[in-house]
Amino acid sequence: MAIKSKRYQEARLEASSNLELYWWVFMRISGVVLVFLIIGHMWMNAILMDLNKIDYDYVVQRLSQTTWKIYDWLILALALLHGGNGLRYVLDDWVRDPAKRFWAKVVSYSLLAFIFVLGSFSLFNHDFGVR
Amino acid sequence: MYRGREGQWAFYLHRISGLGILVFLVLHVSNIASAMWGPEVSNALMKFYHQPVFQVGLLVLIAGVLYHGFNGLRIILMDFTSWGVRHQRALWYGVWVLFLVFYLPFVIRIGGGILGGGHGD
């Protein structure tokens, strides 16, 4: 079961398993990292860059640079784990029927895994070190 | 657990925005991944997403991201400090102050783009 506590000490007591506690801690750590990574990402591409000018050339040029490969891949991996685990909390809370919950999880985890592979491919598909 | 209406709102907004961001992430990665199929496919899809309706959607998404992020920091303060839970309501209003400060530049930039035209090419 997902942890409901609002304090670390309580969360430790409430955790049904060590794994559940690790997820609880992971949500906090990845959350802090993601706040900075994603605000930076949005600022670069929506404020500094004109959104309407984003096209194939811009994407390929940007994804060819090692720094942005690492930056974007960190967002991809952390956001999918953070979002996937968040979705698990929501499904555990809101889908009552065990069979439906099971299949909802199978479908959503598969989709997220597919997006992780697709996103990783697009990051590493373009040449390294261009400009 | 949550005494007062603000805490309940904070919780539901956190869930809804989280789900919304996850849906966007799936669409966004699919869109960017289209670059692997070359400029024709990629540019056609980008042009499609440059329509004003998606830019309005983007403004909603950015609002969701900023709220979810700052409220997440509030949750962490409640978890790991001795005073966080006591001041959760004040912290929530602090979330909205931070939200406004960061959201305004995006509203001006993207909103200006929507009103000013020039999209879709």
gemmi code that builds the backbone of each chain (N, CA, C; Angstrom):
import gemmi

chains = {
    "A": [
        ("MET", (0.832, -1.218, 0.000), (0.000, 0.000, 0.000), (0.859, 1.258, 0.000)),
        ("ALA", (0.344, 2.267, -0.683), (1.062, 3.539, -0.735), (1.119, 4.168, 0.652)),
        ("ILE", (2.191, 4.897, 0.894), (2.384, 5.535, 2.199), (1.646, 6.866, 2.231)),
        ("LYS", (0.870, 7.107, 3.293), (0.094, 8.344, 3.396), (0.734, 9.356, 4.342)),
        ("SER", (1.727, 8.935, 5.103), (2.285, 9.792, 6.149), (2.867, 11.064, 5.587)),
        ("LYS", (2.881, 12.081, 6.441), (3.424, 13.361, 6.028), (4.771, 13.632, 6.704)),
        ("ARG", (5.308, 12.673, 7.420), (6.611, 12.833, 8.071), (7.446, 11.603, 7.785)),
        ("TYR", (8.763, 11.793, 7.671), (9.633, 10.664, 7.359), (9.560, 9.582, 8.428)),
        ("GLN", (9.562, 9.993, 9.687), (9.525, 9.007, 10.780), (8.260, 8.167, 10.707)),
        ("GLU", (7.116, 8.850, 10.451), (5.844, 8.123, 10.350), (5.845, 7.234, 9.123)),
        ("ALA", (6.408, 7.750, 8.039), (6.445, 6.973, 6.798), (7.216, 5.677, 7.011)),
        ("ARG", (8.282, 5.751, 7.791), (9.073, 4.551, 8.056), (8.247, 3.509, 8.795)),
        ("LEU", (7.442, 3.967, 9.754), (6.607, 3.045, 10.513), (5.494, 2.473, 9.645)),
        ("GLU", (4.965, 3.338, 8.734), (3.800, 2.929, 7.964), (4.170, 2.039, 6.785)),
        ("ALA", (5.405, 2.174, 6.304), (5.793, 1.446, 5.102), (5.570, -0.053, 5.273)),
        ("SER", (4.860, -0.655, 4.293), (4.564, -2.079, 4.398), (5.802, -2.905, 4.045)),
        ("SER", (6.727, -2.299, 3.321), (7.958, -3.010, 2.970), (9.057, -1.984, 2.796)),
        ("ASN", (10.298, -2.459, 2.777), (11.408, -1.550, 2.528), (11.269, -0.903, 1.164)),
        ("LEU", (10.802, -1.687, 0.172), (10.675, -1.190, -1.184), (9.742, 0.017, -1.224)),
        ("GLU", (8.609, -0.103, -0.479), (7.634, 0.994, -0.468), (8.256, 2.253, 0.127)),
        ("LEU", (9.111, 2.085, 1.135), (9.796, 3.237, 1.742), (10.795, 3.846, 0.761)),
        ("TYR", (11.502, 2.993, 0.012), (12.449, 3.513, -0.977), (11.722, 4.342, -2.035)),
        ("TRP", (10.546, 3.871, -2.472), (9.766, 4.643, -3.443), (9.377, 5.989, -2.868)),
        ("TRP", (8.969, 5.976, -1.595), (8.569, 7.216, -0.914), (9.740, 8.201, -0.913)),
        ("VAL", (10.924, 7.712, -0.582), (12.113, 8.572, -0.572), (12.459, 9.011, -2.001)),
        ("PHE", (12.340, 8.067, -2.955), (12.656, 8.389, -4.343), (11.782, 9.514, -4.878)),
        ("MET", (10.480, 9.515, -4.509), (9.573, 10.554, -4.994), (10.058, 11.936, -4.548)),
        ("ARG", (10.576, 12.024, -3.318), (11.070, 13.324, -2.804), (12.349, 13.744, -3.525)),
        ("ILE", (13.283, 12.821, -3.639), (14.572, 13.181, -4.233), (14.412, 13.517, -5.717)),
        ("SER", (13.720, 12.623, -6.466), (13.536, 12.888, -7.893), (12.718, 14.163, -8.077)),
        ("GLY", (11.777, 14.406, -7.179), (10.946, 15.605, -7.277), (11.780, 16.872, -7.228)),
        ("VAL", (12.681, 16.956, -6.249), (13.528, 18.152, -6.129), (14.375, 18.343, -7.384)),
        ("VAL", (14.974, 17.257, -7.868), (15.818, 17.345, -9.058), (14.987, 17.779, -10.269)),
        ("LEU", (13.801, 17.172, -10.409), (12.960, 17.466, -11.571), (12.475, 18.916, -11.590)),
        ("VAL", (12.183, 19.492, -10.416), (11.737, 20.893, -10.384), (12.738, 21.772, -11.114)),
        ("PHE", (14.034, 21.585, -10.779), (15.061, 22.440, -11.394), (15.270, 22.092, -12.869)),
        ("LEU", (15.364, 20.787, -13.178), (15.600, 20.382, -14.560), (14.474, 20.864, -15.476)),
        ("ILE", (13.224, 20.723, -15.030), (12.100, 21.007, -15.926), (11.833, 22.502, -16.044)),
        ("ILE", (12.000, 23.251, -14.957), (11.848, 24.705, -15.095), (12.922, 25.236, -16.040)),
        ("GLY", (14.143, 24.693, -15.925), (15.209, 25.081, -16.853), (14.861, 24.732, -18.293)),
        ("HIS", (14.327, 23.534, -18.484), (13.933, 23.053, -19.813), (12.856, 23.954, -20.429)),
        ("MET", (11.849, 24.291, -19.629), (10.749, 25.127, -20.132), (11.242, 26.537, -20.417)),
        ("TRP", (12.138, 27.025, -19.552), (12.639, 28.391, -19.717), (13.448, 28.511, -21.014)),
        ("MET", (14.286, 27.496, -21.273), (15.120, 27.521, -22.479), (14.284, 27.473, -23.743)),
        ("ASN", (13.260, 26.607, -23.748), (12.554, 26.327, -24.992), (11.289, 27.156, -25.201)),
        ("ALA", (10.820, 27.825, -24.142), (9.606, 28.625, -24.317), (9.856, 30.114, -24.110)),
        ("ILE", (10.856, 30.478, -23.297), (11.126, 31.901, -23.043), (12.305, 32.375, -23.896)),
        ("LEU", (13.449, 31.689, -23.774), (14.627, 32.103, -24.537), (14.454, 31.798, -26.024)),
        ("MET", (13.778, 30.663, -26.312), (13.517, 30.271, -27.698), (12.063, 30.606, -28.004)),
        ("ASP", (11.784, 30.956, -29.272), (10.392, 31.152, -29.671), (9.791, 29.792, -30.011)),
        ("LEU", (8.763, 29.412, -29.250), (8.137, 28.094, -29.439), (7.765, 27.822, -30.894)),
        ("ASN", (7.307, 28.886, -31.578), (6.830, 28.705, -32.954), (7.959, 28.457, -33.936)),
        ("LYS", (9.200, 28.705, -33.481), (10.344, 28.486, -34.377), (10.939, 27.096, -34.197)),
        ("ILE", (10.401, 26.338, -33.247), (10.928, 24.990, -33.028), (10.533, 24.094, -34.199)),
        ("ASP", (11.544, 23.563, -34.887), (11.293, 22.666, -36.011), (12.338, 21.551, -35.987)),
        ("TYR", (12.343, 20.754, -37.057), (13.270, 19.620, -37.148), (14.719, 20.042, -36.917)),
        ("ASP", (15.147, 21.129, -37.600), (16.551, 21.559, -37.493), (16.933, 21.911, -36.063)),
        ("TYR", (16.036, 22.628, -35.372), (16.326, 23.018, -33.997), (16.438, 21.789, -33.095)),
        ("VAL", (15.498, 20.870, -33.247), (15.495, 19.673, -32.394), (16.766, 18.856, -32.618)),
        ("VAL", (17.106, 18.630, -33.892), (18.265, 17.796, -34.204), (19.561, 18.460, -33.738)),
        ("GLN", (19.631, 19.780, -33.923), (20.830, 20.504, -33.482), (20.981, 20.388, -31.962)),
        ("ARG", (19.865, 20.538, -31.270), (19.903, 20.501, -29.820), (20.222, 19.092, -29.317)),
        ("LEU", (19.582, 18.092, -29.927), (19.784, 16.715, -29.457), (21.130, 16.145, -29.897)),
        ("SER", (21.883, 16.904, -30.725), (23.197, 16.429, -31.124), (24.255, 16.768, -30.087)),
        ("GLN", (23.898, 17.599, -29.119), (24.891, 18.017, -28.131), (24.830, 17.137, -26.893)),
        ("THR", (26.003, 16.654, -26.506), (26.092, 15.695, -25.408), (25.430, 16.216, -24.135)),
        ("THR", (25.638, 17.512, -23.844), (25.056, 18.082, -22.627), (23.542, 17.907, -22.595)),
        ("TRP", (22.891, 18.186, -23.731), (21.418, 18.093, -23.752), (20.951, 16.656, -23.812)),
        ("LYS", (21.793, 15.778, -24.369), (21.450, 14.347, -24.313), (21.334, 13.897, -22.861)),
        ("ILE", (22.349, 14.268, -22.070), (22.359, 13.852, -20.668), (21.218, 14.536, -19.911)),
        ("TYR", (21.089, 15.853, -20.124), (20.056, 16.637, -19.429), (18.668, 16.069, -19.713)),
        ("ASP", (18.376, 15.884, -21.021), (17.047, 15.419, -21.401), (16.808, 13.969, -20.988)),
        ("TRP", (17.862, 13.158, -21.033), (17.686, 11.760, -20.650), (17.419, 11.650, -19.150)),
        ("LEU", (18.054, 12.527, -18.352), (17.780, 12.558, -16.907), (16.312, 12.899, -16.658)),
        ("ILE", (15.815, 13.920, -17.378), (14.401, 14.274, -17.228), (13.527, 13.089, -17.618)),
        ("LEU", (13.835, 12.473, -18.767), (13.041, 11.349, -19.265), (12.958, 10.232, -18.233)),
        ("ALA", (14.132, 9.796, -17.748), (14.172, 8.658, -16.829), (13.502, 8.995, -15.496)),
        ("LEU", (13.879, 10.144, -14.910), (13.325, 10.500, -13.599), (11.824, 10.768, -13.694)),
        ("ALA", (11.394, 11.475, -14.768), (9.977, 11.827, -14.882), (9.126, 10.582, -15.089)),
        ("LEU", (9.612, 9.617, -15.867), (8.820, 8.408, -16.096), (8.733, 7.558, -14.827)),
        ("LEU", (9.837, 7.462, -14.071), (9.787, 6.716, -12.806), (8.884, 7.429, -11.798)),
        ("HIS", (9.068, 8.755, -11.681), (8.280, 9.560, -10.746), (6.795, 9.516, -11.136)),
        ("GLY", (6.536, 9.718, -12.432), (5.155, 9.715, -12.906), (4.527, 8.333, -12.857)),
        ("GLY", (5.325, 7.307, -13.193), (4.813, 5.941, -13.150), (4.446, 5.528, -11.736)),
        ("ASN", (5.304, 5.869, -10.776), (5.000, 5.530, -9.385), (3.824, 6.356, -8.866)),
        ("GLY", (3.746, 7.627, -9.284), (2.598, 8.459, -8.915), (1.313, 7.859, -9.454)),
        ("LEU", (1.366, 7.380, -10.690), (0.203, 6.741, -11.303), (-0.197, 5.484, -10.527)),
        ("ARG", (0.809, 4.755, -10.057), (0.528, 3.559, -9.249), (-0.254, 3.936, -7.981)),
        ("TYR", (0.163, 5.042, -7.303), (-0.579, 5.502, -6.128), (-2.034, 5.793, -6.495)),
        ("VAL", (-2.205, 6.487, -7.634), (-3.548, 6.899, -8.040), (-4.404, 5.668, -8.360)),
        ("LEU", (-3.832, 4.710, -9.101), (-4.594, 3.507, -9.461), (-4.954, 2.698, -8.216)),
        ("ASP", (-3.998, 2.590, -7.262), (-4.291, 1.871, -6.025), (-5.437, 2.526, -5.259)),
        ("ASP", (-5.512, 3.857, -5.339), (-6.552, 4.595, -4.619), (-7.893, 4.558, -5.319)),
        ("TRP", (-7.853, 4.715, -6.638), (-9.092, 5.039, -7.348), (-9.683, 3.884, -8.152)),
        ("VAL", (-8.894, 2.827, -8.422), (-9.466, 1.672, -9.125), (-9.675, 0.556, -8.106)),
        ("ARG", (-10.933, 0.331, -7.742), (-11.254, -0.580, -6.651), (-11.158, -2.049, -7.041)),
        ("ASP", (-11.639, -2.372, -8.245), (-11.704, -3.760, -8.692), (-10.297, -4.296, -8.981)),
        ("PRO", (-9.857, -5.358, -8.270), (-8.479, -5.856, -8.420), (-8.119, -6.226, -9.859)),
        ("ALA", (-9.048, -6.841, -10.586), (-8.748, -7.247, -11.964), (-8.525, -6.028, -12.845)),
        ("LYS", (-9.437, -5.050, -12.706), (-9.298, -3.817, -13.496), (-8.007, -3.097, -13.142)),
        ("ARG", (-7.679, -3.090, -11.830), (-6.474, -2.394, -11.385), (-5.234, -3.055, -11.977)),
        ("PHE", (-5.241, -4.386, -11.956), (-4.110, -5.134, -12.512), (-3.895, -4.776, -13.984)),
        ("TRP", (-4.969, -4.806, -14.777), (-4.815, -4.545, -16.209), (-4.508, -3.075, -16.485)),
        ("ALA", (-5.056, -2.192, -15.660), (-4.720, -0.767, -15.816), (-3.221, -0.572, -15.613)),
        ("LYS", (-2.662, -1.303, -14.635), (-1.217, -1.196, -14.384), (-0.417, -1.793, -15.532)),
        ("VAL", (-0.842, -2.958, -16.022), (-0.121, -3.599, -17.131), (-0.057, -2.647, -18.323)),
        ("VAL", (-1.230, -2.059, -18.681), (-1.285, -1.170, -19.844), (-0.433, 0.070, -19.608)),
        ("SER", (-0.568, 0.723, -18.427), (0.169, 1.976, -18.225), (1.670, 1.744, -18.127)),
        ("TYR", (2.109, 0.693, -17.419), (3.553, 0.459, -17.321), (4.142, 0.129, -18.695)),
        ("SER", (3.391, -0.624, -19.506), (3.893, -0.952, -20.849), (4.054, 0.305, -21.680)),
        ("LEU", (3.033, 1.184, -21.618), (3.099, 2.427, -22.380), (4.297, 3.269, -21.935)),
        ("LEU", (4.501, 3.379, -20.609), (5.608, 4.190, -20.103), (6.952, 3.577, -20.483)),
        ("ALA", (7.052, 2.247, -20.447), (8.294, 1.592, -20.849), (8.572, 1.860, -22.333)),
        ("PHE", (7.517, 1.793, -23.143), (7.661, 2.075, -24.570), (8.151, 3.507, -24.797)),
        ("ILE", (7.568, 4.457, -24.052), (7.964, 5.860, -24.194), (9.418, 6.053, -23.754)),
        ("PHE", (9.832, 5.300, -22.736), (11.235, 5.396, -22.285), (12.189, 4.934, -23.387)),
        ("VAL", (11.845, 3.814, -24.028), (12.694, 3.303, -25.108), (12.689, 4.277, -26.283)),
        ("LEU", (11.498, 4.743, -26.659), (11.370, 5.677, -27.786), (12.155, 6.963, -27.514)),
        ("GLY", (12.002, 7.511, -26.304), (12.705, 8.741, -25.950), (14.215, 8.544, -25.935)),
        ("SER", (14.672, 7.397, -25.412), (16.107, 7.129, -25.375), (16.655, 6.998, -26.790)),
        ("PHE", (15.910, 6.295, -27.656), (16.324, 6.192, -29.061), (16.489, 7.579, -29.672)),
        ("SER", (15.498, 8.452, -29.482), (15.589, 9.750, -30.160), (16.724, 10.584, -29.602)),
        ("LEU", (17.086, 10.370, -28.325), (18.216, 11.126, -27.785), (19.538, 10.618, -28.340)),
        ("PHE", (19.655, 9.307, -28.496), (20.955, 8.755, -28.889), (21.037, 8.460, -30.377)),
        ("ASN", (19.966, 8.757, -31.107), (19.932, 8.539, -32.544), (20.765, 9.585, -33.286)),
        ("HIS", (20.789, 10.811, -32.744), (21.481, 11.891, -33.441), (22.957, 11.926, -33.055)),
        ("ASP", (23.782, 12.403, -33.993), (25.225, 12.411, -33.777), (25.604, 13.151, -32.503)),
        ("PHE", (26.657, 12.674, -31.869), (27.197, 13.368, -30.703), (28.092, 14.518, -31.164)),
        ("GLY", (28.130, 15.565, -30.363), (29.170, 16.567, -30.515), (29.067, 17.489, -31.708)),
        ("VAL", (27.914, 17.525, -32.375), (27.768, 18.492, -33.453), (27.596, 19.862, -32.828)),
        ("ARG", (28.417, 20.789, -33.168), (28.492, 22.124, -32.599), (28.731, 22.078, -31.087)),
    ],
    "B": [
        ("MET", (-6.477, 13.912, 8.442), (-5.083, 14.197, 8.112), (-4.914, 15.651, 7.675)),
        ("TYR", (-5.814, 16.088, 6.769), (-5.713, 17.479, 6.326), (-6.795, 18.283, 7.027)),
        ("ARG", (-6.392, 19.182, 7.915), (-7.398, 20.016, 8.575), (-7.593, 21.275, 7.753)),
        ("GLY", (-8.766, 21.427, 7.190), (-9.045, 22.647, 6.429), (-9.112, 22.376, 4.951)),
        ("ARG", (-9.729, 23.291, 4.257), (-10.005, 23.079, 2.845), (-8.753, 23.182, 1.983)),
        ("GLU", (-7.819, 24.055, 2.341), (-6.652, 24.258, 1.484), (-5.883, 22.961, 1.269)),
        ("GLY", (-5.695, 22.192, 2.346), (-4.931, 20.959, 2.234), (-5.569, 19.994, 1.259)),
        ("GLN", (-6.910, 19.909, 1.294), (-7.628, 19.019, 0.384), (-7.470, 19.463, -1.069)),
        ("TRP", (-7.595, 20.773, -1.281), (-7.392, 21.323, -2.634), (-5.977, 21.062, -3.125)),
        ("ALA", (-5.013, 21.290, -2.200), (-3.611, 21.089, -2.565), (-3.404, 19.650, -3.040)),
        ("PHE", (-4.012, 18.705, -2.327), (-3.877, 17.286, -2.639), (-4.477, 16.957, -4.010)),
        ("TYR", (-5.730, 17.384, -4.231), (-6.372, 17.053, -5.507), (-5.675, 17.722, -6.688)),
        ("LEU", (-5.299, 18.995, -6.519), (-4.588, 19.688, -7.607), (-3.268, 18.989, -7.921)),
        ("HIS", (-2.617, 18.463, -6.865), (-1.341, 17.786, -7.073), (-1.541, 16.527, -7.926)),
        ("ARG", (-2.602, 15.772, -7.622), (-2.898, 14.547, -8.374), (-3.267, 14.848, -9.816)),
        ("ILE", (-4.218, 15.782, -9.987), (-4.703, 16.098, -11.345), (-3.544, 16.623, -12.197)),
        ("SER", (-2.751, 17.554, -11.621), (-1.650, 18.116, -12.410), (-0.627, 17.025, -12.720)),
        ("GLY", (-0.386, 16.130, -11.764), (0.560, 15.041, -11.991), (0.117, 14.160, -13.150)),
        ("LEU", (-1.161, 13.774, -13.156), (-1.679, 12.941, -14.242), (-1.592, 13.675, -15.575)),
        ("GLY", (-1.943, 14.972, -15.558), (-1.892, 15.763, -16.782), (-0.479, 15.835, -17.350)),
        ("ILE", (0.501, 16.025, -16.459), (1.895, 16.116, -16.902), (2.338, 14.786, -17.523)),
        ("LEU", (1.903, 13.669, -16.931), (2.284, 12.350, -17.452), (1.719, 12.141, -18.857)),
        ("VAL", (0.460, 12.544, -19.065), (-0.145, 12.441, -20.398), (0.639, 13.290, -21.396)),
        ("PHE", (0.974, 14.533, -20.979), (1.750, 15.409, -21.862), (3.101, 14.782, -22.204)),
        ("LEU", (3.747, 14.206, -21.192), (5.082, 13.627, -21.399), (5.048, 12.578, -22.506)),
        ("VAL", (3.992, 11.744, -22.505), (3.849, 10.711, -23.534), (3.715, 11.360, -24.917)),
        ("LEU", (2.864, 12.387, -25.030), (2.675, 13.069, -26.319), (3.954, 13.783, -26.757)),
        ("HIS", (4.611, 14.443, -25.799), (5.798, 15.242, -26.078), (6.943, 14.361, -26.592)),
        ("VAL", (7.182, 13.224, -25.917), (8.260, 12.335, -26.338), (7.943, 11.764, -27.722)),
        ("SER", (6.678, 11.384, -27.960), (6.299, 10.876, -29.285), (6.568, 11.927, -30.357)),
        ("ASN", (6.210, 13.178, -30.053), (6.409, 14.268, -31.005), (7.889, 14.467, -31.330)),
        ("ILE", (8.725, 14.557, -30.288), (10.154, 14.785, -30.502), (10.781, 13.572, -31.200)),
        ("ALA", (10.294, 12.364, -30.859), (10.856, 11.150, -31.455), (10.624, 11.108, -32.961)),
        ("SER", (9.632, 11.836, -33.439), (9.340, 11.827, -34.879), (10.539, 12.350, -35.680)),
        ("ALA", (11.456, 13.060, -35.019), (12.655, 13.542, -35.711), (13.482, 12.390, -36.267)),
        ("MET", (13.308, 11.197, -35.691), (14.056, 10.036, -36.188), (13.578, 9.621, -37.580)),
        ("TRP", (12.375, 10.060, -37.981), (11.846, 9.704, -39.296), (12.121, 10.797, -40.338)),
        ("GLY", (12.946, 11.797, -39.950), (13.353, 12.806, -40.926), (12.509, 14.058, -40.898)),
        ("PRO", (12.975, 15.103, -41.611), (12.368, 16.436, -41.550), (10.902, 16.497, -42.014)),
        ("GLU", (10.526, 15.717, -43.045), (9.152, 15.842, -43.555), (8.139, 15.476, -42.478)),
        ("VAL", (8.315, 14.273, -41.931), (7.400, 13.785, -40.893), (7.434, 14.729, -39.693)),
        ("SER", (8.666, 15.035, -39.260), (8.854, 15.814, -38.047), (8.247, 17.213, -38.169)),
        ("ASN", (8.570, 17.908, -39.274), (8.069, 19.275, -39.437), (6.551, 19.329, -39.573)),
        ("ALA", (5.967, 18.312, -40.224), (4.506, 18.271, -40.350), (3.858, 18.179, -38.976)),
        ("LEU", (4.447, 17.323, -38.116), (3.895, 17.136, -36.770), (4.075, 18.397, -35.920)),
        ("MET", (5.270, 19.023, -36.040), (5.533, 20.255, -35.286), (4.548, 21.350, -35.685)),
        ("LYS", (4.323, 21.445, -37.005), (3.407, 22.471, -37.508), (2.015, 22.254, -36.933)),
        ("PHE", (1.634, 20.979, -36.880), (0.344, 20.626, -36.287), (0.263, 21.109, -34.843)),
        ("TYR", (1.348, 20.897, -34.081), (1.347, 21.280, -32.667), (1.559, 22.781, -32.454)),
        ("HIS", (1.876, 23.525, -33.518), (2.035, 24.976, -33.361), (0.710, 25.711, -33.445)),
        ("GLN", (-0.383, 24.976, -33.674), (-1.701, 25.628, -33.729), (-2.032, 26.244, -32.368)),
        ("PRO", (-2.744, 27.397, -32.400), (-3.045, 28.110, -31.150), (-3.681, 27.240, -30.071)),
        ("VAL", (-4.538, 26.297, -30.450), (-5.219, 25.488, -29.432), (-4.207, 24.707, -28.591)),
        ("PHE", (-3.108, 24.232, -29.227), (-2.100, 23.492, -28.473), (-1.244, 24.427, -27.628)),
        ("GLN", (-1.103, 25.701, -28.097), (-0.340, 26.659, -27.304), (-1.096, 27.026, -26.024)),
        ("VAL", (-2.425, 27.103, -26.151), (-3.235, 27.312, -24.950), (-3.064, 26.106, -24.026)),
        ("GLY", (-3.080, 24.908, -24.629), (-2.851, 23.690, -23.855), (-1.506, 23.719, -23.147)),
        ("LEU", (-0.497, 24.256, -23.834), (0.842, 24.345, -23.265), (0.856, 25.283, -22.050)),
        ("LEU", (0.092, 26.374, -22.155), (0.001, 27.300, -21.015), (-0.631, 26.602, -19.813)),
        ("VAL", (-1.664, 25.775, -20.070), (-2.288, 25.001, -18.986), (-1.268, 24.019, -18.413)),
        ("LEU", (-0.518, 23.355, -19.313), (0.488, 22.385, -18.874), (1.550, 23.048, -17.996)),
        ("ILE", (2.057, 24.204, -18.435), (3.104, 24.895, -17.676), (2.575, 25.284, -16.294)),
        ("ALA", (1.306, 25.709, -16.252), (0.690, 26.003, -14.950), (0.711, 24.746, -14.086)),
        ("GLY", (0.366, 23.612, -14.685), (0.353, 22.346, -13.950), (1.734, 21.970, -13.441)),
        ("VAL", (2.744, 22.136, -14.291), (4.121, 21.784, -13.913), (4.589, 22.660, -12.750)),
        ("LEU", (4.350, 23.988, -12.875), (4.830, 24.901, -11.832), (4.117, 24.612, -10.509)),
        ("TYR", (2.792, 24.392, -10.571), (2.070, 24.087, -9.333), (2.586, 22.787, -8.721)),
        ("HIS", (2.658, 21.734, -9.550), (3.067, 20.419, -9.056), (4.475, 20.481, -8.449)),
        ("GLY", (5.365, 21.212, -9.102), (6.739, 21.332, -8.609), (6.824, 22.071, -7.287)),
        ("PHE", (6.193, 23.241, -7.234), (6.294, 24.038, -6.005), (5.518, 23.395, -4.860)),
        ("ASN", (4.350, 22.790, -5.174), (3.619, 22.109, -4.109), (4.386, 20.861, -3.651)),
        ("GLY", (5.138, 20.253, -4.576), (5.991, 19.131, -4.208), (7.043, 19.558, -3.189)),
        ("LEU", (7.612, 20.758, -3.404), (8.586, 21.270, -2.431), (7.907, 21.493, -1.077)),
        ("ARG", (6.643, 21.946, -1.122), (5.876, 22.128, 0.120), (5.700, 20.787, 0.839)),
        ("ILE", (5.374, 19.739, 0.065), (5.213, 18.411, 0.664), (6.524, 17.972, 1.331)),
        ("ILE", (7.647, 18.230, 0.641), (8.943, 17.820, 1.187), (9.228, 18.571, 2.487)),
        ("LEU", (8.895, 19.882, 2.516), (9.093, 20.649, 3.752), (8.228, 20.073, 4.875)),
        ("MET", (7.003, 19.662, 4.547), (6.132, 19.073, 5.572), (6.695, 17.751, 6.067)),
        ("ASP", (7.331, 16.998, 5.147), (7.864, 15.683, 5.499), (9.103, 15.772, 6.378)),
        ("PHE", (9.993, 16.700, 6.044), (11.332, 16.640, 6.630), (11.646, 17.755, 7.624)),
        ("THR", (10.708, 18.683, 7.880), (10.976, 19.694, 8.905), (9.987, 19.515, 10.053)),
        ("SER", (10.346, 20.066, 11.191), (9.471, 19.922, 12.353), (8.308, 20.907, 12.298)),
        ("TRP", (8.444, 21.969, 11.472), (7.422, 23.018, 11.476), (6.531, 22.980, 10.235)),
        ("GLY", (6.870, 22.149, 9.249), (6.182, 22.171, 7.949), (4.694, 21.905, 8.031)),
        ("VAL", (4.302, 20.850, 8.774), (2.890, 20.484, 8.847), (2.100, 21.594, 9.537)),
        ("ARG", (2.696, 22.181, 10.579), (2.022, 23.252, 11.323), (1.711, 24.438, 10.412)),
        ("HIS", (2.601, 24.696, 9.470), (2.433, 25.872, 8.614), (2.032, 25.504, 7.195)),
        ("GLN", (1.369, 24.334, 7.031), (1.078, 23.861, 5.674), (0.223, 24.854, 4.893)),
        ("ARG", (-0.719, 25.540, 5.586), (-1.593, 26.470, 4.867), (-0.820, 27.686, 4.361)),
        ("ALA", (0.022, 28.245, 5.255), (0.859, 29.386, 4.843), (1.779, 28.977, 3.703)),
        ("LEU", (2.328, 27.755, 3.812), (3.207, 27.260, 2.748), (2.460, 27.173, 1.422)),
        ("TRP", (1.166, 26.779, 1.493), (0.398, 26.645, 0.256), (0.237, 27.996, -0.427)),
        ("TYR", (0.025, 29.043, 0.386), (-0.062, 30.376, -0.222), (1.294, 30.796, -0.771)),
        ("GLY", (2.360, 30.350, -0.113), (3.700, 30.606, -0.639), (3.898, 29.947, -2.000)),
        ("VAL", (3.318, 28.730, -2.149), (3.370, 28.027, -3.434), (2.766, 28.901, -4.530)),
        ("TRP", (1.627, 29.534, -4.216), (0.958, 30.347, -5.240), (1.734, 31.623, -5.568)),
        ("VAL", (2.444, 32.170, -4.572), (3.270, 33.347, -4.852), (4.392, 32.967, -5.828)),
        ("LEU", (5.101, 31.868, -5.504), (6.159, 31.378, -6.407), (5.588, 31.080, -7.786)),
        ("PHE", (4.400, 30.460, -7.788), (3.732, 30.110, -9.043), (3.549, 31.344, -9.915)),
        ("LEU", (3.002, 32.428, -9.317), (2.735, 33.646, -10.094), (4.023, 34.240, -10.650)),
        ("VAL", (5.062, 34.273, -9.800), (6.335, 34.867, -10.221), (6.888, 34.143, -11.452)),
        ("PHE", (6.818, 32.783, -11.430), (7.390, 32.024, -12.541), (6.441, 31.918, -13.729)),
        ("TYR", (5.127, 31.990, -13.465), (4.166, 31.771, -14.548), (4.036, 32.998, -15.442)),
        ("LEU", (4.192, 34.175, -14.855), (3.978, 35.419, -15.607), (4.818, 35.508, -16.890)),
        ("PRO", (6.142, 35.230, -16.825), (6.939, 35.302, -18.065), (6.409, 34.375, -19.157)),
        ("PHE", (5.937, 33.182, -18.772), (5.421, 32.239, -19.768), (4.122, 32.752, -20.379)),
        ("VAL", (3.261, 33.337, -19.531), (1.990, 33.882, -20.041), (2.268, 34.984, -21.047)),
        ("ILE", (3.217, 35.868, -20.701), (3.527, 36.984, -21.601), (4.114, 36.465, -22.912)),
        ("ARG", (5.080, 35.547, -22.807), (5.785, 35.044, -23.984), (4.847, 34.220, -24.881)),
        ("ILE", (4.212, 33.210, -24.319), (3.379, 32.311, -25.130), (2.049, 32.976, -25.470)),
        ("GLY", (1.460, 33.678, -24.483), (0.207, 34.401, -24.741), (0.395, 35.441, -25.830)),
        ("GLY", (1.528, 36.150, -25.776), (1.835, 37.141, -26.814), (1.931, 36.489, -28.178)),
        ("GLY", (2.528, 35.293, -28.215), (2.657, 34.560, -29.467), (1.294, 34.174, -30.036)),
        ("ILE", (0.397, 33.738, -29.136), (-0.937, 33.327, -29.594), (-1.682, 34.531, -30.165)),
        ("LEU", (-1.636, 35.666, -29.428), (-2.384, 36.855, -29.859), (-1.723, 37.514, -31.059)),
        ("GLY", (-0.381, 37.476, -31.094), (0.345, 38.174, -32.139), (0.364, 37.456, -33.479)),
        ("GLY", (-0.122, 36.224, -33.515), (-0.109, 35.467, -34.768), (1.286, 34.989, -35.102)),
        ("GLY", (1.497, 34.606, -36.343), (2.816, 34.158, -36.772), (3.066, 32.708, -36.455)),
        ("HIS", (2.038, 31.989, -35.956), (2.233, 30.578, -35.659), (1.821, 29.745, -36.867)),
        ("GLY", (2.237, 28.529, -36.823), (1.809, 27.594, -37.859), (2.703, 27.590, -39.079)),
        ("ASP", (3.826, 28.308, -39.023), (4.729, 28.181, -40.167), (6.157, 27.844, -39.736)),
    ],
}
model = gemmi.Model(1)
for chain_id, residues in chains.items():
    chain = gemmi.Chain(chain_id)
    for i, (resn, *xyz) in enumerate(residues, 1):
        res = gemmi.Residue()
        res.name, res.seqid = resn, gemmi.SeqId(i, " ")
        for name, pos in zip(("N", "CA", "C"), xyz):
            atom = gemmi.Atom()
            atom.name, atom.element = name, gemmi.Element(name[0])
            atom.pos, atom.b_iso = gemmi.Position(*pos), 0.0
            res.add_atom(atom)
        chain.add_residue(res)
    model.add_chain(chain)
structure = gemmi.Structure()
structure.add_model(model)
structure.setup_entities()
